[in-house]
Amino acid sequence: MTDLRQALESGILICDGAMGTMLHAAGNSLDQALPALNLTDAALVRTIHDSYVDSGADIVQTNTFGASRLRLAAYGFGDRVEEINRAGVRLAREAAAAADRPVLVAGSVSPAVNVQQRRRAGAAERRDALAEQLSVLDDAGVDLVLLETFGYLDELVEAVEVAAGLCRVPVIAQATFASDTHTLSGHTPREVASALAGTPIVALGTNCTLGPQRSLAVLRALSEHTDLPLTVQPNAGLPRRVAPARFEYDIDSEYFVRYVRQLLEAGARIVGGCCGTTPTQLAAIVQAAEEYRRRPLTVTPREEPAPARPAPVRRAPFGDRFIVELTPPPTGGGEETLDMARRLMDDGIGLISVVASRTARAQLNPIDLALHLHQTLGVDTMATVTTWDRTIMALQADLLGAHTLGLRRVVCETGSPPLLGDYPHVDGIWDVDSLGLIELLADLNNGDDYYGLRLPSKTEFEIGARVNPGSREPEREAARAAGKIAAGARFLITRPVYDPADLERLLDLVARQTSGREVPVLAAVHPLTGFPEAELLAHEVPDVRIPDRTLAALQDAGDGAREVGIELALDLVSRLKEMAGGIVLAPTTDPVETVHAILSGT
């Protein structure tokens, strides 16, 4: 333990990257007991360990995340805890021994239960499961224990207490935080550091859920409230869902490394990767750490802004009105949104779109909030309906009820569950995707329910669907849009547009695939608040393309970035309204003030 403490105080250690992502890329579903592959596909697990060692990792983690009795029992492996964990240590130890330098083996320990099991397992049961796994890992010969991806502070404190009482090796604690820099249990970095102050852990940090930019914010907050060495293992941004049970990440190594440098400057002493990171990215992290040790750091040159493109001309018949997009507040209450909507109406906004948030915290259903705004204020509304974790019958019941209460405009989305610190979206259930939801609404409009039975009367839904001009596969995106139109969509709303040329290209592709049949396309404009937000969207969120000139303008703006963001939004509005059937303003910060500024400038 003394050696590890000294190493952390005097130098930097590089931990490996994602195990689950690599196993998934090799064809394994995330909805299984991945630690069991230590027994059923040991060669694959060993190969992944070897690839991280070859990339320069100083620490390799055992493939034992989720290898507690309670988690394994859900897959029929509850009686094989010792066998699976010992095999995990053996495979990591073999890879470490084959290296030409010292490599530490960290016993990876997740919360004893997943989020769903937490409702059914008490603290005593969780402690017993942790004690069983930790005893095996310690006896099997790990060099340290890494408690990782703890979203609930009480579980992290429990795990630290159990590990401290059982393990003869150093213990590192890592919490996972959401985009609001709070854990799933609602605790701040300060509260996490305070709860673990005085415990015998050798380092404290964060991993999973967040990409490198927001992990940096968490790390800086932790550094203000603890003297312990800091650790960080960010995700490679957000995953993109490429099939019902397939996910992939596409964050680039250059961006990841740029933030690794800042993480090191902020005090990180162990740096690695979590979901989505690969041996290629880890090798880049190793190189960045070497540069940091040598100083000065190399600076990646910024590209010069590209010249502005001429505005394309296209107009769709939908009227010349602004629509404002609002998200249910994370507090679960609707009065804040009601007040915003009232003030937006004073500014002349006549249609409000309510969209779902990706937060894991309690929030109002967009349908309910849209109805509440309409019935209370008389404002015209539309609601986004997502299909994840909803059966087709539940969706049908909600939609029929909403129609009875007066909701007519519905935007159909497939949606993705919010990240909960575990492997991405494993618990998501999709009876249908957005296309299936469009077909359901079209049937209801024809007077038929999902099973083809006649309804007492036909519904009158105006069916909308999402389309993404920034997709890296524009032909495929256009084909999906054409399919949505054929299924019954009567208007399309884009994801936020940052380059008018992207929308022009998509409209042309859609027109070709629909034989010229046009439906109104509403162009969403998200006013950027500054360079950090723009950079995060460009690099960590799938299928978002922000032009280099936009990034450069915001980076050069300094303290005036918000005003520049408004100016960029105004320019987009003036250019997009020539080709779109309407503009959807989608601010995420100070919505009323932002919309007012844009309306004043148009």
C-alpha positions in Angstrom: 0.0 0.0 0.0 2.9 2.4 0.8 4.4 1.7 -2.7 1.1 2.6 -4.4 0.6 5.7 -2.3 4.1 6.9 -3.2 3.5 6.1 -6.9 0.3 8.1 -6.9 1.9 11.0 -5.1 5.0 11.2 -7.3 3.8 10.1 -10.7 1.0 9.1 -13.0 -0.4 5.6 -13.7 -2.4 4.7 -16.7 -5.3 2.3 -16.2 -6.7 0.3 -19.0 -9.9 1.0 -21.0 -13.3 -0.6 -21.5 -13.6 -4.4 -21.2 -17.4 -4.6 -21.8 -17.1 -2.5 -25.0 -14.4 -4.7 -26.4 -16.4 -7.9 -25.5 -19.5 -6.3 -27.1 -17.5 -5.5 -30.3 -16.5 -9.1 -30.5 -20.1 -10.1 -30.8 -21.2 -10.5 -27.2 -24.5 -9.0 -26.1 -24.3 -6.6 -23.2 -27.4 -8.2 -21.7 -25.5 -11.2 -20.3 -23.1 -12.0 -17.5 -19.9 -10.7 -19.1 -17.7 -11.9 -16.3 -18.8 -15.5 -17.1 -16.7 -15.1 -20.3 -13.7 -15.7 -18.0 -14.8 -19.3 -18.1 -16.5 -19.7 -21.5 -14.3 -17.5 -23.7 -11.1 -17.0 -21.7 -9.0 -16.6 -24.8 -11.0 -13.5 -25.8 -10.7 -11.9 -22.3 -7.0 -12.6 -22.3 -6.6 -11.0 -25.7 -8.3 -7.8 -24.6 -6.0 -7.7 -21.5 -3.0 -8.2 -23.7 -4.1 -5.4 -26.1 -4.3 -2.9 -23.2 -0.9 -4.0 -21.8 0.6 -3.6 -25.3 -0.9 -0.1 -25.5 1.1 0.9 -22.4 -1.4 0.4 -19.5 0.2 0.4 -16.0 -3.0 -1.1 -14.5 -5.2 -3.8 -15.9 -8.6 -4.4 -14.4 -10.0 -7.9 -14.0 -13.1 -8.8 -16.0 -15.1 -9.0 -12.8 -17.4 -5.9 -13.0 -20.8 -7.3 -12.0 -19.3 -10.6 -10.6 -21.2 -10.4 -7.3 -23.6 -13.2 -6.3 -26.6 -11.0 -6.7 -25.8 -9.8 -10.2 -24.6 -13.2 -11.4 -27.7 -14.9 -10.0 -29.8 -13.0 -12.5 -28.1 -15.0 -15.3 -27.9 -18.3 -13.6 -24.3 -18.0 -12.3 -24.9 -17.1 -8.7 -23.2 -20.3 -7.5 -20.0 -19.6 -9.5 -18.8 -16.4 -7.9 -15.5 -17.9 -6.7 -14.8 -19.6 -10.0 -15.5 -16.6 -12.1 -13.6 -14.1 -10.0 -10.5 -16.4 -9.7 -10.5 -16.9 -13.4 -10.7 -13.2 -13.9 -7.7 -12.6 -11.7 -5.7 -15.4 -13.4 -6.3 -14.0 -16.9 -5.3 -10.4 -15.9 -2.3 -11.7 -14.0 -1.1 -13.7 -17.0 -1.3 -10.6 -19.2 0.5 -8.5 -16.6 3.3 -11.1 -16.2 3.9 -11.2 -20.0 4.7 -7.5 -20.0 8.3 -6.2 -20.1 7.6 -3.8 -17.3 5.6 -3.8 -14.0 1.9 -3.9 -14.5 -0.6 -3.9 -11.6 -3.8 -6.0 -11.5 -6.8 -4.3 -10.1 -9.8 -6.3 -8.9 -12.8 -4.6 -10.6 -15.8 -4.4 -8.2 -19.1 -2.9 -9.2 -22.0 -2.1 -6.9 -23.4 -5.4 -5.6 -26.7 -4.8 -7.4 -27.8 -3.0 -10.5 -30.3 -0.2 -10.3 -33.3 -2.5 -10.6 -32.1 -5.0 -8.0 -31.5 -2.2 -5.5 -35.2 -2.0 -4.9 -35.3 -5.6 -3.7 -31.9 -6.0 -1.9 -31.2 -4.4 1.5 -27.8 -3.2 2.8 -27.1 -6.4 4.6 -27.6 -8.5 1.5 -25.4 -6.1 -0.5 -22.6 -6.2 2.0 -22.6 -10.0 2.1 -22.4 -10.2 -1.7 -19.5 -7.7 -1.7 -17.7 -9.5 1.0 -17.9 -12.8 -0.9 -16.5 -11.2 -4.1 -13.8 -9.1 -2.4 -12.5 -12.1 -0.3 -12.0 -14.1 -3.5 -10.3 -11.2 -5.3 -8.0 -10.5 -2.4 -7.1 -14.2 -2.0 -6.6 -14.7 -5.7 -3.8 -12.1 -5.8 -4.9 -8.8 -7.0 -2.6 -5.8 -6.4 -5.4 -3.4 -5.6 -9.2 -3.2 -5.4 -11.0 -0.8 -7.7 -14.5 0.0 -6.5 -16.0 1.6 -9.7 -19.2 3.0 -11.1 -21.0 3.6 -7.8 -24.0 5.8 -8.4 -25.4 5.6 -4.9 -23.3 7.1 -2.1 -24.6 4.7 0.5 -23.5 1.7 -1.6 -20.0 3.2 -2.1 -19.6 3.9 1.6 -20.7 0.3 2.3 -18.3 -1.1 -0.2 -15.4 0.9 1.2 -16.2 -0.3 4.7 -16.4 -3.9 3.6 -13.2 -3.7 1.5 -11.3 -2.0 4.3 -12.2 -4.8 6.7 -11.3 -7.7 4.4 -8.7 -6.7 1.9 -4.9 -6.7 2.4 -4.4 -4.6 -0.7 -5.0 -0.9 -1.4 -8.6 0.2 -2.2 -9.5 2.9 -4.7 -13.1 4.3 -4.7 -14.7 5.7 -7.9 -18.2 7.3 -8.0 -20.2 7.9 -11.2 -21.9 11.2 -11.9 -24.6 12.3 -14.2 -24.4 15.4 -16.5 -25.5 17.6 -13.7 -22.4 16.5 -11.7 -24.6 14.8 -9.1 -24.5 11.0 -8.5 -27.7 9.0 -9.2 -28.5 9.4 -5.5 -28.3 13.2 -5.9 -25.0 13.8 -4.1 -22.3 16.3 -5.2 -18.6 15.7 -5.5 -18.2 17.6 -2.2 -20.6 15.3 -0.4 -18.9 12.2 -1.9 -15.5 13.4 -0.7 -16.9 14.3 2.7 -18.6 10.9 3.2 -15.3 9.1 2.4 -13.0 11.4 4.3 -11.0 9.4 6.9 -11.6 6.1 5.3 -8.5 4.0 4.3 -8.9 4.4 0.6 -5.7 5.4 -1.3 -7.4 7.4 -4.0 -10.8 8.8 -5.0 -12.2 9.5 -8.4 -14.9 9.1 -11.0 -15.6 6.8 -13.9 -18.3 6.0 -16.4 -21.5 7.8 -17.5 -19.8 11.0 -18.5 -17.4 11.8 -21.3 -14.0 13.5 -20.8 -15.3 17.1 -20.7 -17.8 16.7 -17.8 -15.5 14.2 -16.1 -13.1 17.1 -15.9 -15.7 19.2 -14.1 -16.3 16.5 -11.6 -12.6 15.9 -11.0 -12.0 19.6 -10.4 -14.9 19.7 -7.9 -13.4 16.6 -6.1 -10.0 18.3 -6.0 -11.5 21.1 -3.9 -12.6 18.8 -1.2 -10.1 16.1 -0.8 -6.3 15.7 -0.5 -6.4 12.2 -1.8 -4.8 11.3 -5.2 -7.5 11.6 -7.9 -8.5 9.0 -10.5 -10.6 9.4 -13.6 -11.9 7.0 -16.3 -14.3 8.8 -18.7 -16.6 7.2 -21.2 -15.9 7.8 -24.9 -18.9 10.2 -25.1 -22.3 8.8 -25.7 -23.0 5.6 -27.6 -25.1 5.5 -30.8 -27.6 2.7 -31.1 -27.0 0.9 -34.4 -29.3 -2.0 -34.0 -31.8 -3.2 -31.3 -29.0 -4.7 -29.2 -25.9 -3.1 -30.7 -24.1 0.1 -29.6 -21.0 1.8 -30.8 -18.9 4.8 -29.9 -17.1 7.1 -32.3 -15.3 9.7 -30.2 -11.9 10.5 -31.7 -8.7 10.0 -29.9 -7.4 13.6 -30.5 -10.3 15.1 -28.6 -10.1 12.5 -25.9 -6.4 13.2 -25.4 -6.9 16.9 -25.4 -9.0 16.5 -22.3 -6.7 13.9 -20.8 -4.1 16.7 -20.7 -6.5 18.9 -18.8 -7.4 16.0 -16.4 -3.7 15.6 -15.6 -3.4 19.4 -15.1 -6.3 19.2 -12.7 -4.5 16.6 -10.6 -5.5 13.2 -11.9 -2.9 10.6 -10.9 -4.7 7.6 -12.4 -6.1 8.1 -15.9 -7.9 5.5 -18.0 -11.0 4.9 -19.9 -14.5 3.4 -19.4 -17.3 2.5 -21.8 -16.3 3.0 -25.4 -12.6 3.4 -24.9 -10.3 1.1 -26.8 -6.6 0.1 -26.9 -6.1 2.7 -29.6 -7.3 5.5 -27.4 -5.4 4.1 -24.5 -2.2 4.3 -26.5 -2.9 7.9 -27.1 -3.5 8.5 -23.4 -0.2 6.9 -22.6 1.5 9.2 -25.1 -0.2 12.2 -23.6 0.9 11.2 -20.1 4.5 11.0 -21.4 4.2 14.5 -22.9 2.8 15.7 -19.6 5.7 14.3 -17.7 8.2 15.9 -20.0 6.5 19.3 -20.4 5.8 21.5 -22.2 2.7 19.9 -23.7 2.3 20.0 -27.4 -0.6 22.1 -28.6 -2.8 20.8 -31.4 -3.2 23.6 -34.0 -6.7 24.8 -34.7 -8.0 24.9 -38.2 -8.8 28.3 -39.7 -12.6 29.0 -40.1 -13.9 27.9 -43.5 -15.6 30.6 -45.6 -19.3 30.9 -45.2 -21.3 29.0 -47.8 -24.0 30.7 -49.9 -27.5 30.2 -48.5 -29.5 27.6 -50.4 -33.0 28.4 -51.3 -36.0 26.1 -50.5 -39.3 26.7 -48.8 -41.8 24.3 -47.5 -45.4 25.3 -46.8 -45.8 25.2 -43.0 -46.3 28.9 -42.1 -43.8 31.5 -40.8 -44.0 30.8 -37.0 -41.5 30.1 -34.3 -41.9 27.1 -32.1 -40.0 26.8 -28.8 -38.9 23.4 -27.4 -39.0 22.9 -23.6 -37.8 20.0 -21.5 -39.6 18.9 -18.3 -37.8 20.1 -15.2 -35.7 17.5 -13.3 -37.5 18.3 -10.1 -40.7 16.7 -11.4 -42.8 19.8 -10.9 -44.5 21.7 -13.8 -44.8 25.2 -12.3 -41.4 26.3 -13.5 -42.3 25.3 -17.1 -45.7 26.9 -16.8 -44.1 30.2 -15.9 -41.6 29.9 -18.8 -44.5 29.1 -21.2 -46.5 32.1 -20.0 -43.5 34.4 -20.6 -42.9 32.9 -24.0 -46.5 33.6 -24.9 -46.0 37.2 -24.0 -43.2 37.3 -26.5 -45.6 36.0 -29.2 -44.8 32.3 -29.1 -48.0 30.3 -30.0 -46.7 26.7 -30.2 -44.6 24.9 -27.6 -43.0 21.5 -28.1 -42.4 19.4 -25.0 -39.5 17.0 -25.3 -38.2 14.2 -23.1 -35.0 14.7 -21.1 -32.3 12.0 -21.0 -31.9 12.4 -17.3 -32.4 9.4 -15.0 -34.1 11.7 -12.4 -37.9 11.9 -12.0 -39.6 14.1 -14.5 -43.0 14.8 -15.9 -44.1 12.8 -19.0 -44.0 15.1 -22.0 -47.6 14.2 -22.9 -48.8 15.2 -19.4 -46.8 18.4 -19.4 -48.0 19.4 -22.9 -51.6 18.9 -21.8 -51.0 20.8 -18.6 -49.7 23.8 -20.6 -52.5 23.7 -23.1 -55.3 23.3 -20.5 -53.9 26.0 -18.1 -52.6 28.6 -20.6 -54.5 27.8 -23.8 -51.2 27.6 -25.7 -50.9 25.3 -28.6 -48.6 22.3 -27.8 -47.1 19.2 -29.2 -45.4 16.4 -27.3 -42.5 14.0 -28.1 -43.3 10.4 -27.4 -40.4 7.9 -27.1 -40.9 4.1 -27.4 -38.1 2.8 -25.1 -39.3 0.8 -22.1 -42.9 1.0 -23.2 -45.0 -1.8 -24.5 -47.1 -1.1 -27.6 -50.3 -1.5 -25.5 -49.1 1.1 -22.9 -48.2 3.5 -25.7 -51.7 3.0 -27.3 -53.5 3.6 -24.0 -51.5 6.8 -23.2 -52.1 8.1 -26.7 -55.8 7.5 -26.7 -56.1 9.1 -23.3 -54.1 12.1 -24.5 -56.3 12.5 -27.6 -59.4 12.5 -25.4 -57.9 15.3 -23.4 -57.1 17.4 -26.5 -53.5 16.6 -27.6 -53.2 16.4 -31.3 -49.6 16.9 -32.4 -47.2 14.0 -31.5 -43.6 13.7 -32.5 -42.4 10.1 -32.6 -39.0 9.0 -31.4 -37.3 5.7 -30.6 -35.4 7.2 -27.7 -32.6 5.8 -25.5 -32.6 5.1 -21.8 -30.5 7.5 -19.8 -27.1 6.2 -18.7 -27.2 4.8 -15.2 -23.4 4.2 -14.8 -23.6 0.6 -16.0 -23.2 -0.9 -19.5 -25.1 1.4 -21.9 -28.9 0.9 -22.3 -28.9 -2.8 -21.3 -32.2 -2.4 -19.6 -33.9 -0.7 -22.5 -37.0 -2.4 -24.0 -38.4 -1.5 -27.4 -41.6 -3.2 -28.5 -41.5 -0.8 -31.5 -39.3 2.0 -32.7 -40.3 5.4 -34.0 -41.5 3.9 -37.3 -43.8 1.4 -35.4 -45.2 4.3 -33.4 -46.0 6.3 -36.5 -47.8 3.2 -37.9 -49.7 2.9 -34.7 -50.9 6.5 -34.8 -51.8 6.2 -38.5 -53.9 3.1 -37.7 -55.6 5.1 -34.8 -56.4 7.9 -37.3 -58.0 5.3 -39.6 -60.1 4.0 -36.7 -58.2 0.7 -36.0 -56.3 -0.3 -32.8 -53.0 -2.1 -32.8 -54.7 -5.5 -33.3 -56.9 -4.2 -36.2 -60.0 -3.9 -34.1 -62.3 -1.0 -34.9 -62.4 2.0 -32.5 -65.6 3.8 -31.7 -64.2 6.8 -33.6 -61.1 7.8 -35.5 -58.4 9.9 -33.9 -57.0 13.1 -35.4 -53.3 13.0 -34.6 -50.9 15.2 -36.5 -48.0 12.8 -36.7 -44.4 14.1 -36.6 -41.0 12.4 -36.7 -37.4 13.3 -36.1 -34.7 13.5 -38.8 -31.0 14.3 -38.3 -29.3 16.5 -40.9 -26.0 15.9 -39.2 -26.0 12.1 -39.5 -22.8 10.7 -40.7 -24.8 8.4 -43.0 -27.1 10.9 -44.8 -28.4 8.5 -47.4 -29.5 6.1 -44.7 -31.0 8.9 -42.7 -32.9 10.1 -45.8 -34.2 6.6 -46.4 -35.5 6.4 -42.8 -37.2 9.7 -43.2 -38.8 8.6 -46.4 -40.0 5.4 -44.6 -41.5 7.6 -41.8 -43.4 9.7 -44.4 -44.7 6.6 -46.1 -45.8 5.2 -42.7 -47.9 8.3 -42.0 -45.7 11.1 -40.7 -47.1 14.5 -41.8 -44.2 16.7 -40.7 -40.6 16.3 -39.8 -38.6 18.1 -37.1 -34.8 18.1 -37.4 -32.3 17.6 -34.7 -30.5 20.9 -34.1 -29.0 22.2 -37.4 -25.5 23.8 -37.2 -24.8 24.0 -40.9 -27.5 24.9 -43.4 -25.7 22.8 -46.0 -26.5 19.7 -44.0 -30.2 20.4 -44.1 -30.1 21.3 -47.8 -28.4 18.0 -48.6 -30.9 16.0 -46.5 -33.9 17.7 -48.1 -32.6 16.8 -51.5 -32.0 13.2 -50.6 -35.5 12.9 -49.0 -37.1 14.4 -52.1 -35.4 11.9 -54.3 -36.6 9.0 -52.2 -40.2 10.2 -51.9 -40.6 11.0 -55.6 -40.8 14.7 -54.8 -43.6 14.3 -52.3 -43.0 17.0 -49.7 -44.0 17.3 -46.1 -43.2 20.3 -43.9 -39.8 20.2 -42.3 -39.2 22.2 -39.2 -35.6 23.1 -38.6 -34.4 23.1 -35.0 -31.9 25.7 -33.9 -30.0 25.2 -30.6 -28.3 28.4 -29.5 -24.8 27.4 -28.3 -23.8 28.8 -24.9 -20.0 28.6 -25.4 -17.0 26.7 -26.7 -17.1 23.9 -24.1 -20.7 23.0 -25.0 -20.0 23.1 -28.7 -16.9 21.0 -28.3 -18.8 18.4 -26.2 -21.6 18.1 -28.8 -19.2 17.9 -31.6 -17.1 15.1 -30.1 -19.1 13.3 -27.4 -22.6 13.1 -28.8 -23.2 10.8 -31.8 -24.2 12.2 -35.2 -23.8 15.9 -34.3 -21.7 17.9 -36.7 -20.6 21.4 -35.8 -18.6 23.4 -38.4 -15.1 24.3 -37.6 -15.9 28.0 -38.2 -18.6 27.8 -35.4 -16.1 26.2 -33.0 -13.5 28.8 -33.8 -15.9 31.7 -33.4 -17.0 30.4 -29.9 -13.4 29.7 -28.8 -12.3 33.2 -29.9 -15.3 34.8 -28.2 -14.0 34.3 -24.6 -16.3 35.9 -22.1 -18.6 37.0 -24.9 -19.4 33.4 -26.0 -23.1 33.6 -25.1 -23.6 36.7 -27.3 -21.7 35.0 -30.1 -23.9 32.0 -29.7 -27.0 34.1 -30.1 -25.5 35.8 -33.2 -24.7 32.4 -34.7 -28.3 31.3 -34.0 -29.7 34.4 -35.6 -27.6 33.7 -38.7 -28.8 30.1 -38.8 -32.5 31.3 -38.5 -32.2 33.7 -41.3 -30.7 31.1 -43.6 -32.8 28.1 -42.6 -36.1 29.8 -42.9 -35.5 30.0 -46.7 -35.6 26.3 -46.9 -37.6 25.0 -43.9 -41.3 25.2 -43.1 -40.7 26.7 -39.7 -38.1 27.2 -37.0 -37.9 25.3 -33.7 -35.9 27.2 -31.1 -34.3 24.6 -28.7 -32.5 26.5 -25.9 -31.2 24.6 -22.9 -30.0 27.5 -20.8 -32.2 30.5 -19.8 -34.9 29.6 -22.4 -37.0 32.7 -22.1 -34.1 35.1 -22.2 -32.5 33.3 -25.1 -35.7 33.2 -27.1 -36.3 36.8 -26.4 -32.9 37.7 -27.7 -33.4 35.8 -30.9 -36.9 37.2 -31.5 -35.5 40.7 -30.9 -32.8 40.2 -33.5 -35.0 38.8 -36.3 
